[in-house]
Amino acid sequence: MRLEDVADELNVNLPQVRSLVRSGDLPAIKIGGRGVWRVERSELEAYIQRQYTVARESTEAGTAENEEK
């Protein structure tokens, strides 16, 4: 997928997707001499699942903290 397509899929702007790629959070490859970035759909799906896990863990941790108070 092109980075623009990824941005559309995630409903974020293109610089946010570029930042995810630069940080290594979203694996991507450069194609050709012009350096066009591509993300495999499977990598995007894996990224989304990781984010769901992070959100779930932080929610559960927040719930546990609130129960202790």
C-alpha positions in Angstrom: 0.0 0.0 0.0 1.2 3.5 -0.6 1.7 5.7 2.5 -1.3 7.8 1.3 -3.5 4.7 1.4 -2.3 3.8 4.9 -3.1 7.4 6.0 -6.6 7.0 4.6 -7.1 3.6 6.2 -6.0 4.9 9.6 -7.8 8.2 9.2 -4.6 10.2 10.0 -2.5 12.6 8.0 0.5 11.6 5.8 3.1 13.0 8.1 1.8 10.8 10.9 2.3 7.7 8.8 5.8 8.9 7.7 6.6 9.2 11.4 5.4 5.7 12.1 7.6 4.4 9.3 10.6 6.4 10.4 10.3 5.2 14.0 10.0 1.6 12.9 6.5 1.2 14.5 5.1 0.5 11.0 7.4 -1.6 8.9 7.7 -0.4 5.3 10.0 -0.8 2.3 11.4 1.6 -0.3 10.8 0.6 -3.9 12.8 1.8 -6.9 15.3 4.6 -7.3 12.9 7.3 -6.4 12.4 5.8 -2.9 8.6 5.2 -3.0 7.5 3.7 0.3 5.2 0.8 0.5 3.5 -1.0 3.4 2.2 -4.5 3.1 -1.4 -4.9 4.2 -0.3 -7.7 6.6 2.1 -5.2 8.3 -0.6 -2.6 8.6 -3.0 -5.2 10.1 -0.3 -6.3 12.6 0.3 -2.7 13.6 -3.4 -2.2 14.2 -3.6 -5.3 16.4 -0.5 -4.1 18.4 -2.2 -0.8 19.0 -5.4 -2.6 20.2 -3.3 -4.6 22.6 -1.6 -1.5 23.9 -4.9 0.3 24.4 -6.5 -2.7 26.1 -3.5 -3.1 28.5 -3.5 0.6 29.4 -7.3 0.5 29.9 -7.0 -2.6 32.2 -4.1 -1.0 34.1 -6.2 2.2 34.5 -9.2 0.2 35.7 -7.0 -1.7 38.3 -5.6 1.6 39.6 -9.1 3.0 40.0 -10.3 -0.1 41.9 -7.5 0.2 44.4 -8.5 3.8 45.3 
